[in-house]
Amino acid sequence: MRTDGSVACWGDDGQGQASPPPGPFEALAASGARSCGLRGDGTVECWGAEASPIPEEPVQAISGSCDSICGTLDDFRVRCWGTFVR
């Protein structure tokens, strides 16, 4: 993540994983062939393989691991999305 909040990715882009959307992000999380960025208004935008579903509620923080990404919601619940979410 650059100092202006934009994202620079490189490497294999076979599933769009190196093609982030424009605009500023507050935080990033990567997982397998997918990445997600947290915007200042609490929305999450993902790119790459299996980028959805994305929480419709505001997210406070995001984290990625293996094949899923999780976000902490306003009420401290955790919502995860990705390939191996149970």
Beta strands, then each sheet from edge to edge (+ up, - down):
strand 1: 27-31
strand 2: 34-38
strand 3: 44-48
strand 4: 59-65
strand 5: 68-73
strand 6: 78-82
sheet 1: 1+ 2- 3+
sheet 2: 4+ 5- 6+
end
